Amino acid sequence: VKDFDFAHLEPALLKGLAGV
């Protein structure tokens, strides 16, 4: 389940990093 969570968190983290 970690893979699924990470896959869903990846875009969220990228957005946070981009500040969008």
PyRosetta script that sets phi, psi and omega in degrees:
from pyrosetta import init, pose_from_sequence

init()
pose = pose_from_sequence("VKDFDFAHLEPALLKGLAGV")
pose.set_psi(1, -18.3)
pose.set_omega(1, -179.4)
pose.set_phi(2, -65.1)
pose.set_psi(2, -37.8)
pose.set_omega(2, 179.9)
pose.set_phi(3, -58.7)
pose.set_psi(3, -45.1)
pose.set_omega(3, -178.7)
pose.set_phi(4, -64.8)
pose.set_psi(4, -43.5)
pose.set_omega(4, -178.8)
pose.set_phi(5, -64.0)
pose.set_psi(5, -42.2)
pose.set_omega(5, -178.5)
pose.set_phi(6, -67.2)
pose.set_psi(6, -40.1)
pose.set_omega(6, -179.6)
pose.set_phi(7, -63.2)
pose.set_psi(7, -33.9)
pose.set_omega(7, -178.4)
pose.set_phi(8, -83.7)
pose.set_psi(8, -25.0)
pose.set_omega(8, -178.5)
pose.set_phi(9, -85.7)
pose.set_psi(9, -24.3)
pose.set_omega(9, -179.0)
pose.set_phi(10, -53.8)
pose.set_psi(10, -56.6)
pose.set_omega(10, 179.3)
pose.set_phi(11, -61.3)
pose.set_psi(11, -36.0)
pose.set_omega(11, -178.9)
pose.set_phi(12, -67.1)
pose.set_psi(12, -39.0)
pose.set_omega(12, -179.3)
pose.set_phi(13, -70.4)
pose.set_psi(13, -39.7)
pose.set_omega(13, 179.8)
pose.set_phi(14, -62.4)
pose.set_psi(14, -40.8)
pose.set_omega(14, 179.9)
pose.set_phi(15, -64.3)
pose.set_psi(15, -42.6)
pose.set_omega(15, -179.7)
pose.set_phi(16, -64.7)
pose.set_psi(16, -38.5)
pose.set_omega(16, -180.0)
pose.set_phi(17, -68.3)
pose.set_psi(17, -38.1)
pose.set_omega(17, -179.7)
pose.set_phi(18, -74.9)
pose.set_psi(18, -20.4)
pose.set_omega(18, 179.2)
pose.set_phi(19, 78.8)
pose.set_psi(19, 28.4)
pose.set_omega(19, -179.2)
pose.set_phi(20, -90.4)
pose.dump_pdb("model.pdb")
